[in-house]
Amino acid sequence: DINSREYFLLLYLLENKEAVLTRKAILENVWSDDLDVSDRIVDSTIKRLRDCLGEAAGQIKTVIGRGYKITEK
């Protein structure tokens, strides 16, 4: 099951489809209520989100040295 943070992360990725989103931007937009967290929380939440998405997990791309993006395929 997807939790609320994973849901809001997915929503943010979808709202910015094909755009590379930095960890900082993701933190500011998804964790805006709790900015006192490490940016590594983004990585672990991306991993959990991918686990929940099954075959669609491949649409979330890691852009090395920059962040993450979601693609059509």
C-alpha angles and dihedrals in degrees: 000000000000117000125217096261091051089048093053091046090052091047091051091049091049093048087056099039114179092007118117108238119200121223088247093055091047091050092049093049104035101029096034090132092054113033091158091089130101118259087237087076085074091060094049092046091049088053093051090046091052089050089055095047098059111189092006090060090091090068090072104081128196111223102203113235092005114056138253140317138181121227137193092248 
